[in-house]
Amino acid sequence: MLIVIVFMLGIANFAMHSAVMRSGHPVLQDVPWLATKGGRRIAMALEFLILAAALSLARMGFPMSGWAYGFYSACNGIAAWMILSRRK
């Protein structure tokens, strides 16, 4: 069950990440390497590596990996909400 939860959180993280990248928010222009297509691919690859590590640890029986990835997802959600709603 933990693997399914982490996988679903991963889907949500990819969706949030993609929405933020497409938002055109000025903060993205402050980080020059994110403004390029290659930089965005690297950022998505890093997101995938984090998900793969969390899934691997969950499969090996480390339940704290699920909690850690859940916390990471919550932080991503708050940051995405702030960027997409133009709070900052």
N, CA, C and O atoms as a MOPAC input file, in Angstrom:
PM7 MOZYME 1SCF
protein

 N      0.81500 1    -1.19000 1     0.00000 1
 C      0.00000 1     0.00000 1     0.00000 1
 C      0.86500 1     1.26300 1     0.00000 1
 O      0.52200 1     2.26300 1    -0.63100 1
 N      1.97500 1     1.20100 1     0.70800 1
 C      2.88000 1     2.35300 1     0.77500 1
 C      3.40800 1     2.70700 1    -0.61300 1
 O      3.52700 1     3.88500 1    -0.95100 1
 N      3.71700 1     1.70900 1    -1.40100 1
 C      4.24500 1     1.96200 1    -2.74200 1
 C      3.19500 1     2.67700 1    -3.59300 1
 O      3.53300 1     3.57700 1    -4.36100 1
 N      1.94100 1     2.28900 1    -3.46500 1
 C      0.86200 1     2.93100 1    -4.22900 1
 C      0.70900 1     4.39200 1    -3.80000 1
 O      0.53800 1     5.27500 1    -4.64000 1
 N      0.77100 1     4.63900 1    -2.50700 1
 C      0.64200 1     6.01200 1    -2.00300 1
 C      1.79200 1     6.87400 1    -2.49600 1
 O      1.57300 1     7.99500 1    -2.95500 1
 N      3.01800 1     6.36200 1    -2.40400 1
 C      4.18000 1     7.12500 1    -2.87400 1
 C      4.07300 1     7.37500 1    -4.38100 1
 O      4.39700 1     8.46400 1    -4.85400 1
 N      3.62100 1     6.37400 1    -5.12800 1
 C      3.46800 1     6.54100 1    -6.57500 1
 C      2.43400 1     7.62700 1    -6.89400 1
 O      2.65800 1     8.45500 1    -7.77700 1
 N      1.31000 1     7.62600 1    -6.18200 1
 C      0.27800 1     8.64300 1    -6.40800 1
 C      0.79000 1    10.04200 1    -6.04300 1
 O      0.49600 1    11.01600 1    -6.73500 1
 N      1.54900 1    10.13000 1    -4.96400 1
 C      2.16300 1    11.41200 1    -4.61300 1
 C      3.14600 1    11.85100 1    -5.69800 1
 O      3.27100 1    13.04100 1    -5.98400 1
 N      3.83900 1    10.88800 1    -6.29600 1
 C      4.76000 1    11.19800 1    -7.38900 1
 C      4.04700 1    11.78300 1    -8.58700 1
 O      4.53200 1    12.72800 1    -9.20900 1
 N      2.88400 1    11.21700 1    -8.91400 1
 C      2.08900 1    11.76500 1   -10.01800 1
 C      1.69000 1    13.20500 1    -9.70500 1
 O      1.76200 1    14.07700 1   -10.57100 1
 N      1.27100 1    13.44700 1    -8.47200 1
 C      0.89000 1    14.80700 1    -8.07100 1
 C      2.07900 1    15.75200 1    -8.15400 1
 O      1.93700 1    16.89300 1    -8.59500 1
 N      3.25900 1    15.28200 1    -7.73000 1
 C      4.45400 1    16.12500 1    -7.79200 1
 C      4.81500 1    16.48000 1    -9.22600 1
 O      5.17100 1    17.62300 1    -9.51200 1
 N      4.72700 1    15.51300 1   -10.12400 1
 C      5.01900 1    15.79700 1   -11.53500 1
 C      4.01300 1    16.80700 1   -12.09600 1
 O      4.39200 1    17.70300 1   -12.85000 1
 N      2.74700 1    16.66900 1   -11.73700 1
 C      1.72600 1    17.60300 1   -12.22300 1
 C      1.98400 1    19.01500 1   -11.69600 1
 O      1.88200 1    19.98800 1   -12.44300 1
 N      2.31800 1    19.12200 1   -10.41200 1
 C      2.60900 1    20.44500 1    -9.83500 1
 C      3.84400 1    21.05300 1   -10.47900 1
 O      3.86200 1    22.23700 1   -10.81500 1
 N      4.87100 1    20.24000 1   -10.64800 1
 C      6.12200 1    20.70200 1   -11.24000 1
 C      5.87500 1    21.21300 1   -12.65600 1
 O      6.37100 1    22.27600 1   -13.03000 1
 N      5.12600 1    20.47200 1   -13.42500 1
 C      4.82200 1    20.86500 1   -14.79500 1
 C      4.00700 1    22.15500 1   -14.83600 1
 O      4.26600 1    23.02900 1   -15.66200 1
 N      3.02800 1    22.27300 1   -13.95000 1
 C      2.19700 1    23.48200 1   -13.90800 1
 C      3.02500 1    24.71500 1   -13.56400 1
 O      2.83100 1    25.78300 1   -14.14400 1
 N      3.93900 1    24.56200 1   -12.62600 1
 C      4.79600 1    25.68700 1   -12.24900 1
 C      5.71300 1    26.06800 1   -13.40500 1
 O      5.90300 1    27.25300 1   -13.67900 1
 N      6.27900 1    25.08300 1   -14.08100 1
 C      7.18000 1    25.37200 1   -15.20100 1
 C      6.45700 1    26.09200 1   -16.34400 1
 O      7.05100 1    26.91600 1   -17.03900 1
 N      5.18700 1    25.77900 1   -16.53000 1
 C      4.41800 1    26.39500 1   -17.61800 1
 C      3.76700 1    27.70800 1   -17.21200 1
 O      3.18600 1    28.38900 1   -18.05600 1
 N      3.84900 1    28.07500 1   -15.94400 1
 C      3.12900 1    29.25000 1   -15.45200 1
 C      3.70700 1    30.57100 1   -15.95400 1
 O      2.99400 1    31.57100 1   -16.03000 1
 N      4.98700 1    30.57900 1   -16.29500 1
 C      5.60400 1    31.82600 1   -16.72700 1
 C      5.83500 1    32.80300 1   -15.58700 1
 O      5.96800 1    34.00600 1   -15.81500 1
 N      5.88200 1    32.30200 1   -14.38000 1
 C      6.09000 1    33.15400 1   -13.20500 1
 C      7.47400 1    33.80200 1   -13.26200 1
 O      8.43500 1    33.16200 1   -13.69000 1
 N      7.58600 1    35.05100 1   -12.84000 1
 C      8.87700 1    35.74800 1   -12.89400 1
 C     10.00400 1    35.07900 1   -12.09700 1
 O     11.17800 1    35.26200 1   -12.42000 1
 N      9.66200 1    34.31100 1   -11.06700 1
 C     10.70200 1    33.65500 1   -10.27800 1
 C     11.48800 1    32.64900 1   -11.12900 1
 O     12.65700 1    32.37900 1   -10.85400 1
 N     10.84600 1    32.10200 1   -12.15200 1
 C     11.54400 1    31.16200 1   -13.03300 1
 C     12.62000 1    31.86600 1   -13.85900 1
 O     13.61200 1    31.25100 1   -14.25000 1
 N     12.42300 1    33.14000 1   -14.11600 1
 C     13.42600 1    33.89800 1   -14.87300 1
 C     14.62800 1    34.25400 1   -14.00900 1
 O     15.70000 1    34.56400 1   -14.52800 1
 N     14.45000 1    34.21000 1   -12.68600 1
 C     15.55800 1    34.49600 1   -11.77100 1
 C     16.57600 1    33.37300 1   -11.71900 1
 O     17.71400 1    33.58000 1   -11.29700 1
 N     16.17100 1    32.18500 1   -12.14600 1
 C     17.06900 1    31.03000 1   -12.19300 1
 C     17.30300 1    30.72300 1   -13.67300 1
 O     16.50500 1    30.01500 1   -14.28700 1
 N     18.38700 1    31.24600 1   -14.25100 1
 C     18.57400 1    31.18300 1   -15.71000 1
 C     18.54300 1    29.77500 1   -16.30100 1
 O     18.01800 1    29.59100 1   -17.39900 1
 N     19.08400 1    28.78800 1   -15.61100 1
 C     19.13600 1    27.44700 1   -16.20100 1
 C     17.74500 1    26.80700 1   -16.27100 1
 O     17.53100 1    25.88400 1   -17.05700 1
 N     16.78900 1    27.29400 1   -15.44800 1
 C     15.42700 1    26.76900 1   -15.52800 1
 C     14.66100 1    27.33600 1   -16.71900 1
 O     13.65300 1    26.76900 1   -17.14300 1
 N     15.13400 1    28.43800 1   -17.24800 1
 C     14.44300 1    29.07200 1   -18.37000 1
 C     14.68200 1    28.32600 1   -19.67900 1
 O     13.96200 1    28.54600 1   -20.65300 1
 N     15.67600 1    27.45400 1   -19.71500 1
 C     15.97000 1    26.71400 1   -20.93900 1
 C     15.25400 1    25.37400 1   -20.94400 1
 O     14.86800 1    24.85600 1   -19.89600 1
 N     15.08500 1    24.82700 1   -22.12400 1
 C     14.42400 1    23.52400 1   -22.25600 1
 C     15.24700 1    22.42400 1   -21.58000 1
 O     14.69500 1    21.52700 1   -20.94200 1
 N     16.56400 1    22.50200 1   -21.72600 1
 C     17.44100 1    21.51800 1   -21.09100 1
 C     17.37900 1    21.59200 1   -19.57700 1
 O     17.40700 1    20.56400 1   -18.90100 1
 N     17.29600 1    22.79300 1   -19.04600 1
 C     17.19400 1    22.97000 1   -17.59800 1
 C     15.91100 1    22.39100 1   -17.04000 1
 O     15.89500 1    21.81200 1   -15.95400 1
 N     14.83500 1    22.55200 1   -17.79400 1
 C     13.55300 1    21.99300 1   -17.34900 1
 C     13.58200 1    20.47100 1   -17.38100 1
 O     13.00100 1    19.81200 1   -16.51900 1
 N     14.25800 1    19.92200 1   -18.37700 1
 C     14.39400 1    18.45500 1   -18.43500 1
 C     15.21700 1    17.94000 1   -17.26600 1
 O     14.89300 1    16.90300 1   -16.68700 1
 N     16.26900 1    18.64900 1   -16.91900 1
 C     17.09900 1    18.25100 1   -15.77500 1
 C     16.27400 1    18.30500 1   -14.49300 1
 O     16.37200 1    17.41000 1   -13.65300 1
 N     15.46500 1    19.34300 1   -14.34000 1
 C     14.62800 1    19.47100 1   -13.14600 1
 C     13.61500 1    18.32200 1   -13.06100 1
 O     13.36300 1    17.79100 1   -11.97900 1
 N     13.04300 1    17.94600 1   -14.19800 1
 C     12.08900 1    16.82000 1   -14.20300 1
 C     12.81300 1    15.49800 1   -13.93200 1
 O     12.26600 1    14.61800 1   -13.26700 1
 N     14.03100 1    15.35600 1   -14.43900 1
 C     14.80600 1    14.14200 1   -14.17400 1
 C     15.14100 1    14.04200 1   -12.68500 1
 O     15.11000 1    12.95300 1   -12.11200 1
 N     15.45700 1    15.16800 1   -12.06500 1
 C     15.73400 1    15.17100 1   -10.62700 1
 C     14.47700 1    14.77500 1    -9.84700 1
 O     14.54900 1    14.02600 1    -8.87300 1
 N     13.33800 1    15.28400 1   -10.28400 1
 C     12.06300 1    14.90100 1    -9.65300 1
 C     11.84500 1    13.38800 1    -9.76800 1
 O     11.40300 1    12.74400 1    -8.81700 1
 N     12.15900 1    12.83100 1   -10.93800 1
 C     12.01900 1    11.39200 1   -11.14500 1
 C     12.96900 1    10.61000 1   -10.23700 1
 O     12.57800 1     9.59300 1    -9.66500 1
 N     14.21200 1    11.07500 1   -10.10100 1
 C     15.17700 1    10.37700 1    -9.24100 1
 C     14.73300 1    10.37300 1    -7.78500 1
 O     14.92100 1     9.38200 1    -7.07900 1
 N     14.14800 1    11.47100 1    -7.33500 1
 C     13.63100 1    11.52100 1    -5.95900 1
 C     12.49100 1    10.52400 1    -5.78800 1
 O     12.42500 1     9.81900 1    -4.78100 1
 N     11.59000 1    10.46500 1    -6.77400 1
 C     10.48700 1     9.49900 1    -6.72200 1
 C     11.02100 1     8.07100 1    -6.75100 1
 O     10.56300 1     7.22700 1    -5.98100 1
 N     11.97900 1     7.79100 1    -7.62500 1
 C     12.53800 1     6.44200 1    -7.72000 1
 C     13.19600 1     6.02400 1    -6.40600 1
 O     13.06800 1     4.87300 1    -5.98800 1
 N     13.89100 1     6.94300 1    -5.76000 1
 C     14.52800 1     6.63300 1    -4.47500 1
 C     13.47000 1     6.34000 1    -3.41200 1
 O     13.61200 1     5.39500 1    -2.63600 1
 N     12.40900 1     7.15200 1    -3.37500 1
 C     11.34400 1     6.93300 1    -2.38400 1
 C     10.64500 1     5.59500 1    -2.62900 1
 O     10.35600 1     4.86200 1    -1.68300 1
 N     10.37400 1     5.27900 1    -3.89700 1
 C      9.74100 1     3.99700 1    -4.21000 1
 C     10.64700 1     2.82500 1    -3.85200 1
 O     10.18200 1     1.81100 1    -3.33100 1
 N     11.92400 1     2.96400 1    -4.12800 1
 C     12.87700 1     1.89900 1    -3.82300 1
 C     12.96800 1     1.66000 1    -2.31500 1
 O     12.96100 1     0.51700 1    -1.85800 1
 N     13.05200 1     2.73100 1    -1.55900 1
 C     13.12400 1     2.59300 1    -0.10500 1
 C     11.82700 1     2.01800 1     0.46300 1
 O     11.85500 1     1.21800 1     1.39800 1
 N     10.69200 1     2.42800 1    -0.10300 1
 C      9.40300 1     1.88300 1     0.35300 1
 C      9.33000 1     0.39200 1     0.06100 1
 O      8.83200 1    -0.38000 1     0.88100 1
 N      9.81600 1    -0.01000 1    -1.08600 1
 C      9.79600 1    -1.42800 1    -1.45500 1
 C     10.70500 1    -2.26100 1    -0.55200 1
 O     10.41400 1    -3.42500 1    -0.27700 1
 N     11.80500 1    -1.66400 1    -0.09100 1
 C     12.73400 1    -2.38500 1     0.78300 1
 C     12.24500 1    -2.42200 1     2.22600 1
 O     12.89400 1    -3.02100 1     3.08300 1
 N     11.10400 1    -1.78500 1     2.50200 1
 C     10.52200 1    -1.89100 1     3.83900 1
 C     10.85200 1    -0.74600 1     4.77900 1
 O     10.82500 1    -0.92500 1     5.99600 1
 N     11.15500 1     0.40000 1     4.25400 1
 C     11.43000 1     1.57500 1     5.08600 1
 C     10.21100 1     2.49500 1     5.07400 1
 O     10.08400 1     3.32800 1     4.17600 1
 N      9.31500 1     2.36300 1     6.04900 1
 C      8.09000 1     3.16700 1     6.03700 1
 C      8.34300 1     4.66800 1     6.19900 1
 O      7.51000 1     5.47800 1     5.79100 1
 N      9.45800 1     5.04300 1     6.77800 1
 C      9.75800 1     6.46800 1     6.93600 1
 C      9.98200 1     7.13900 1     5.58700 1
 O      9.84300 1     8.35700 1     5.47300 1
 N     10.32300 1     6.36600 1     4.57000 1
 C     10.49500 1     6.95600 1     3.24300 1
 C      9.16500 1     7.50400 1     2.73300 1
 O      9.13100 1     8.53000 1     2.05300 1
 N      8.08600 1     6.83000 1     3.05800 1
 C      6.75500 1     7.31200 1     2.68500 1
 C      6.41000 1     8.60700 1     3.38900 1
 O      5.87700 1     9.53400 1     2.77800 1
 N      6.71600 1     8.67100 1     4.67800 1
 C      6.46100 1     9.90000 1     5.42800 1
 C      7.32900 1    11.04200 1     4.90500 1
 O      6.85900 1    12.17000 1     4.75400 1
 N      8.59100 1    10.74300 1     4.63200 1
 C      9.50100 1    11.77300 1     4.11100 1
 C      9.03300 1    12.27000 1     2.74700 1
 O      9.05000 1    13.47300 1     2.48500 1
 N      8.61500 1    11.35000 1     1.87500 1
 C      8.13900 1    11.75800 1     0.55200 1
 C      6.81200 1    12.49900 1     0.66700 1
 O      6.54000 1    13.40300 1    -0.12200 1
 N      5.99300 1    12.13100 1     1.62800 1
 C      4.75200 1    12.86400 1     1.87500 1
 C      5.02000 1    14.28800 1     2.32300 1
 O      4.34100 1    15.21800 1     1.88700 1
 N      6.01100 1    14.46300 1     3.19500 1
 C      6.40400 1    15.80300 1     3.63600 1
 C      6.94800 1    16.61000 1     2.46400 1
 O      6.61200 1    17.78300 1     2.30100 1
 N      7.78800 1    15.97800 1     1.65000 1
 C      8.34000 1    16.61600 1     0.44500 1
 C      7.20600 1    17.04000 1    -0.48800 1
 O      7.23900 1    18.13700 1    -1.04500 1
 N      6.21700 1    16.18600 1    -0.65800 1
 C      5.07200 1    16.49100 1    -1.52500 1
 C      4.25100 1    17.64500 1    -0.96800 1
 O      3.78600 1    18.50200 1    -1.72000 1
 N      4.07300 1    17.66700 1     0.34500 1
 C      3.33000 1    18.76800 1     0.96400 1
 C      4.05600 1    20.09400 1     0.76100 1
 O      3.42900 1    21.10700 1     0.45100 1
 N      5.36500 1    20.08900 1     0.93200 1
 C      6.15300 1    21.30500 1     0.69200 1
 C      6.04800 1    21.73700 1    -0.77100 1
 O      5.90300 1    22.92400 1    -1.06100 1
 N      6.12200 1    20.77900 1    -1.68600 1
 C      5.95200 1    21.09000 1    -3.10900 1
 C      4.57300 1    21.67300 1    -3.37600 1
 O      4.43600 1    22.62700 1    -4.14200 1
 N      3.56000 1    21.10700 1    -2.75300 1
 C      2.20100 1    21.59000 1    -2.94800 1
 C      2.02400 1    23.02200 1    -2.48100 1
 O      1.39000 1    23.83000 1    -3.16000 1
 N      2.58300 1    23.33500 1    -1.32100 1
 C      2.49600 1    24.70300 1    -0.80000 1
 C      3.24100 1    25.67200 1    -1.71400 1
 O      2.73500 1    26.74700 1    -2.03600 1
 N      4.43700 1    25.28800 1    -2.12500 1
 C      5.21800 1    26.15700 1    -3.01500 1
 C      4.51800 1    26.35100 1    -4.35800 1
 O      4.47500 1    27.46500 1    -4.88000 1
 N      3.97000 1    25.27100 1    -4.92000 1
 C      3.26300 1    25.37900 1    -6.20300 1
 C      2.03100 1    26.25900 1    -6.06300 1
 O      1.75000 1    27.07700 1    -6.93900 1
 N      1.29800 1    26.10100 1    -4.97600 1
 C      0.11800 1    26.93300 1    -4.74900 1
 C      0.50600 1    28.41200 1    -4.65500 1
 O     -0.16600 1    29.27500 1    -5.21900 1
 N      1.59600 1    28.69400 1    -3.93700 1
 C      2.02900 1    30.08900 1    -3.79700 1
 C      2.45600 1    30.67200 1    -5.15300 1
 O      2.14000 1    31.82000 1    -5.46400 1
 N      3.16600 1    29.88300 1    -5.94900 1
 C      3.62100 1    30.37400 1    -7.26200 1
 C      2.45000 1    30.53300 1    -8.21100 1
 O      2.33300 1    31.55800 1    -8.88400 1
 N      1.58600 1    29.53700 1    -8.27600 1
 C      0.47900 1    29.57000 1    -9.23000 1
 C     -0.59300 1    30.59200 1    -8.87700 1
 O     -1.27700 1    31.10500 1    -9.76200 1
 N     -0.74400 1    30.89300 1    -7.58100 1
 C     -1.72300 1    31.89300 1    -7.17800 1
 C     -1.09000 1    33.27800 1    -7.07400 1
 O     -1.74000 1    34.23200 1    -6.64800 1
 N      0.18200 1    33.38400 1    -7.46500 1
 C      0.93200 1    34.64800 1    -7.47900 1
 C      1.00200 1    35.29000 1    -6.11000 1
 O      0.91500 1    36.51100 1    -5.98100 1
 N      1.16000 1    34.45600 1    -5.07800 1
 C      1.29900 1    34.97400 1    -3.70300 1
 C      2.64400 1    35.65500 1    -3.50000 1
 O      2.75600 1    36.60600 1    -2.72600 1
 N      3.65300 1    35.17000 1    -4.19000 1
 C      5.00000 1    35.74700 1    -4.03500 1
 C      5.66900 1    35.81900 1    -5.36000 1
 O      6.81000 1    36.27300 1    -5.45200 1

